[in-house]
Amino acid sequence: MLRSLRRWFLAALAVAVGLPVLLVLAYRLVPVPVTPLMLLRDAPVDRRWVALEDIAPALPRAVIAAEDNLFCGHWGIDWRSLSAAVEAYAEGERAGGGSTITMQTAKNLFLWPGRHPVRKAIEFPLTLLIELLWPKRRILEVYLNVVEWGDGIYGAEAAARHHFGKPARDLTASEAARLAAVLPNPLKWSAGRPGDYVLRRAATIRRRVGQLGPLLDCAPGA
């Protein structure tokens, strides 16, 4: 009985470890077909995979400025921001920040939404695995193709067509900044019909893009 349980445990462990590795290796080369969030949301899915070269360089640059301005230099985890987020959580405050683009990519590909510590703990090794096996440009490409930009709207191409009636390659710097501005809550805010808050945040993002300079050296157009 114990031997049988041991075999089942080892088999389950091999699947739990091996499957993410195989998927990360596969997703380095092929488009991601679906994410857990797409399956969880009760809405038709609009997503159209495009290569990074077919996305206006202004969008990845705006997303880096808005979400993770050290993206080009770290190995998936911004320890300073993460430490601040953990301290806020421990003190019972809203733990914003601390999540890098690579961490968000890992979450989108493999995990469920939410801020539970268990999910964050699982996210860590997946993040490091992606950083180990993918170049930065592939991380950006996958993230920009799977991230949510509205109810049932996933990826830059679907977002650009839904919000601005144009392909992602034709986005202006202003439109890219508005898309980046709504990423924290794309179901609440709209890039196509922005309120005052989104417009102010988009203006801040455009200024950050101009200030980051060499920190954007892994992004298109750098």
C-alpha positions in Angstrom: 0.0 0.0 0.0 2.7 2.5 1.0 4.7 1.6 -2.1 1.7 2.2 -4.3 1.0 5.6 -2.7 4.7 6.5 -3.2 4.5 5.7 -6.9 1.3 7.8 -7.2 3.0 10.7 -5.4 6.1 10.5 -7.5 4.0 10.4 -10.7 1.9 13.4 -9.6 5.0 15.3 -8.7 6.5 14.5 -12.1 3.4 15.9 -13.8 3.3 19.0 -11.6 6.9 19.8 -12.3 7.3 18.5 -15.8 4.1 19.8 -17.4 4.9 23.5 -16.8 8.4 23.0 -18.1 7.1 21.4 -21.3 4.5 24.2 -21.8 7.0 27.0 -21.2 9.3 25.3 -23.8 6.5 25.0 -26.3 5.2 28.5 -25.7 8.6 29.9 -26.5 7.9 28.9 -30.1 4.1 28.6 -30.6 1.2 30.9 -29.8 -0.6 30.3 -26.5 -4.0 28.8 -27.4 -5.9 29.7 -24.2 -5.4 30.9 -20.7 -7.2 30.0 -17.4 -8.7 33.5 -17.3 -10.3 33.1 -20.7 -11.9 29.9 -19.4 -13.1 31.5 -16.2 -14.6 34.7 -17.6 -18.3 34.3 -18.6 -17.9 36.2 -21.9 -17.1 35.4 -25.6 -13.4 35.6 -26.2 -11.9 38.0 -28.8 -8.2 37.4 -29.3 -6.0 37.5 -32.4 -2.4 36.5 -32.0 0.2 38.7 -33.7 4.0 38.8 -33.7 5.7 41.5 -31.7 6.8 43.1 -34.9 3.2 43.6 -35.8 2.5 45.7 -32.6 3.4 49.4 -32.6 6.6 49.8 -30.6 4.8 52.5 -28.5 2.7 49.8 -26.8 5.3 47.6 -25.2 7.2 50.7 -24.2 4.1 52.2 -22.6 3.4 48.9 -20.8 6.9 48.7 -19.4 6.7 52.3 -18.2 3.3 51.6 -16.6 3.8 48.1 -15.2 7.4 47.3 -14.7 10.0 49.9 -15.6 12.9 47.6 -14.6 11.7 44.8 -16.9 14.7 44.9 -19.2 17.1 44.6 -16.3 15.7 42.1 -13.8 15.3 38.3 -13.8 11.6 38.3 -13.3 11.3 39.6 -9.8 11.6 43.2 -8.6 12.6 42.4 -5.0 12.3 46.0 -3.7 8.8 46.4 -5.0 7.9 42.9 -3.8 9.2 43.6 -0.3 7.1 46.8 -0.1 4.0 44.9 -1.2 4.6 42.1 1.3 5.0 44.7 4.1 1.7 46.3 3.1 -0.1 43.0 3.1 1.3 42.0 6.5 0.0 45.4 7.9 -3.5 44.7 6.5 -3.2 47.3 3.7 -3.9 46.8 0.0 -0.8 45.2 -1.4 -0.4 46.8 -4.7 2.7 46.6 -6.9 5.5 44.1 -6.7 4.2 42.1 -9.7 6.5 42.3 -12.8 5.5 41.7 -16.4 7.1 38.2 -16.2 5.1 37.4 -13.1 1.9 38.6 -14.7 2.8 36.5 -17.8 3.2 33.4 -15.5 -0.1 34.1 -13.8 -1.9 34.6 -17.1 -0.5 31.4 -18.6 -0.9 29.0 -15.7 -2.8 30.4 -12.7 -6.0 31.9 -11.5 -6.7 35.6 -10.7 -6.5 37.0 -7.2 -3.9 38.0 -4.6 -3.8 34.9 -2.4 -0.3 34.2 -1.0 -0.5 30.5 -2.2 -1.0 31.7 -5.7 1.9 34.1 -5.4 4.2 31.3 -4.1 3.4 29.1 -7.1 4.0 32.1 -9.4 7.6 32.5 -8.2 9.1 29.3 -9.7 7.0 29.8 -12.9 8.4 33.3 -13.3 12.0 32.2 -12.9 11.4 29.3 -15.4 10.1 31.7 -18.0 13.0 34.1 -17.5 15.4 31.2 -17.8 13.9 29.8 -21.0 12.6 32.9 -22.9 14.3 36.1 -24.1 12.7 39.3 -23.0 11.2 40.0 -26.4 9.3 36.7 -26.2 8.0 37.5 -22.7 6.7 40.9 -24.1 5.2 39.2 -27.1 3.3 36.6 -25.1 2.2 39.1 -22.4 0.8 41.5 -25.0 -1.1 38.7 -26.7 -2.8 37.2 -23.7 -3.4 40.1 -21.3 -7.0 41.2 -20.7 -8.0 44.6 -22.1 -11.8 44.5 -21.6 -14.7 42.0 -21.2 -13.7 39.2 -23.4 -10.9 41.3 -25.1 -7.5 39.6 -24.9 -4.2 40.8 -26.5 -3.0 43.9 -28.3 -4.6 43.2 -31.7 -8.1 42.6 -30.3 -7.8 45.6 -28.0 -6.6 47.9 -30.7 -9.5 46.9 -33.0 -12.1 47.0 -30.2 -11.1 50.3 -28.6 -9.7 52.2 -31.6 -10.9 50.4 -34.8 -7.4 49.8 -36.1 -4.7 47.1 -36.0 -2.1 47.0 -33.2 0.7 48.0 -35.6 -1.0 51.4 -36.2 -1.5 52.4 -32.6 -0.3 55.9 -31.7 1.8 56.8 -28.6 -1.3 58.3 -27.0 -3.5 55.2 -27.7 -0.8 52.9 -26.5 -0.5 54.9 -23.2 -4.3 54.7 -22.7 -4.2 50.9 -23.2 -1.3 50.7 -20.7 -3.2 52.9 -18.3 -6.2 50.6 -17.9 -4.2 47.3 -17.4 -4.7 47.4 -13.6 -8.5 47.1 -14.0 -9.6 46.7 -17.7 -13.1 45.7 -16.7 -13.6 49.0 -14.9 -11.7 51.4 -17.1 -11.9 51.8 -20.9 -9.0 52.8 -23.2 -11.5 53.7 -25.9 -13.8 55.8 -23.7 -11.4 57.1 -21.1 -12.4 59.1 -18.1 -10.3 61.8 -16.4 -8.3 59.3 -14.3 -7.3 57.2 -17.3 -6.3 60.3 -19.3 -4.2 61.6 -16.4 -2.5 58.2 -16.0 -1.9 57.9 -19.7 -0.2 61.3 -19.7 2.0 60.2 -16.8 2.9 57.0 -18.7 3.9 59.0 -21.8 6.2 61.1 -19.6 7.7 58.0 -18.1 8.5 56.5 -21.5 10.5 59.7 -22.3 12.3 59.5 -19.0 13.2 55.8 -19.0 15.7 55.9 -21.9 18.2 53.0 -21.6 15.9 51.1 -19.2 13.8 50.3 -22.3 16.7 48.8 -24.3 15.0 45.4 -24.7 11.8 46.9 -26.1 11.0 47.4 -29.7 12.1 50.7 -31.1 14.8 51.1 -28.4 
